[in-house]
Amino acid sequence: MHSLKELYKIGNGPSSSHTIAPKKATLLFVNKYKECDFIKVTLYGSLALTGKGHLTDYIIDKTLNEHGIEHEIEFNYLDLPPHPNTMIFHGYKNNQEIVTKTILSIGGGSISVLGEMLEEIPIIYPHKYLYDIKNYILENNLTLCEYVYTFDKDIKPYLEEVYKQMIKSIQEGLEKDGVLHGELKLKRKAPAIYKSLKQDDQEIYRIKKEITAYAYAVAEENASGGQIVTAPTCGAAGVLPSCLMWAVKSNQYPHGKIIDALAVAGLFGNIVKFTASISGAEAGCQAEIGTACSMAAAFLASLRGLSTDSIEQAAEIALEHHLGLTCDPIQGYVQIPCIERNAVAALRAFDACDLASMLDSKDSKISFDLVCKTMLETGKDLGEHYRETSTGGLARNYKV
Ligand code: SF4
């Protein structure tokens, strides 16, 4: 597996595969083919069907304008692409096409160029299945976070940056009122939820309100193109930070322990990325929100000092009960159902952690690896209309 730096990416929303990756692809093309005086970009599949709402054309346009290159961006809704998120870049000089590259957005902000090896991202973890990781840590007497620090040697300072950005995204989201961009005219709700916290609210209700407000804050920032951390993606970026902010505010956990828990959460996200998928276009929302919920559950379980098996069980429960969750953002905006879904998943992460602490992990019949395999298979069985194309589910049935 790659470093956690490849999972936790700091960038602009609203979608790792639809904004972070297309920006990266545009920069790659522009910097490599400097001789081009005109570039045409054609978007296919999910990038065409939900590109407007996900600001794909906006980010490509902005990046090319920053480089002073004349360009045209077109949406191709008809032809079947080689991958659900495909971009074809045509580079021209003096009206002659001189280069064509097909670039795929493969999830979590990563790209690959068809037929080319990109500058290779080093594989620094020797394992990708939790089964093997557990055997390794047992043999070497390590905890899960020590496992991360053994192979991802300089990750701690980066996790500090991730921590700061997660808090910042919440703070910024809590301060912004008004309406999100786009035709849904969706009101931002985070500040109102946060302001509704009352001293005499029952404690459990207070905590839930707080977590909900934090999750909304990040998800609304993401929806408006604000800066967030992919955890594991932009669309699901509010789940883990809301649990993290709760931990910070609760004053129950030393800072170092929160960073360790962030490492553990990242490890679980990385396992899903490498053994299943974290892409909504590939496997539906279970791959995004389901993974985020399992990362948050692992984070909470690690923070609470549960055993490795119980941390696994918390993450497994969180992902298992998102199996089959479809991706159907209305009009392609990462707003409905995405924003509310971040809050629901954050609350579920607490439940998954609580449940794991009540159960005997030795009795568990379902491993995390098994649920990852099942999630990928389920994702492949989902019709294309449920995989970030905005052609099924709520997106199809919603009427203005
Ligand atoms: S429905 Fe889920 S996977 Fe789809 S865009 Fe929204 S958050 Fe991402």
Boltz pocket constraint, residues with backbone or C-beta under 6 A from the ligand:
constraints:
  - pocket:
      binder: B
      contacts: [[A, 235], [A, 236], [A, 280], [A, 284], [A, 285], [A, 286], [A, 288], [A, 289], [A, 326], [A, 327], [A, 328], [A, 329], [A, 333], [A, 334], [A, 335], [A, 337], [A, 338], [A, 341], [A, 388]]
      max_distance: 6.0
